[in-house]
Amino acid sequence: MTAQETLNIISKQWCNLADLMKLAGVGRSTALVIKNNIKTKLEKQNYYVPKKAVPMQEVVKYLNIDVPYLESRVNLKGE
């Protein structure tokens, strides 16, 4: 996946299972584990989380995605 594709996915507000699989580069079962870890953490902090998605901001934190680096790669190619 390219830097631009990654940025397009993380620009969404909510992350569904398919997006999570692409971002993490994992299969369905591992993506479900990641999603449930994020959801459980947020619910312990008394946040409501929809059944089918988790906040993209939390996915970016969990996967430690370096957004400024991705943006610099896209800007470098665009010049």
Buried (B, 14 or more C-beta within 10 A) or exposed (E): EEBBEBBEBBEEEBBBBEBBBBBBEBEEEEBBEBBEEBBEBBEEEEEEBEEEBBBBEBBBEBBEBEEEEBEEBBEEEEE
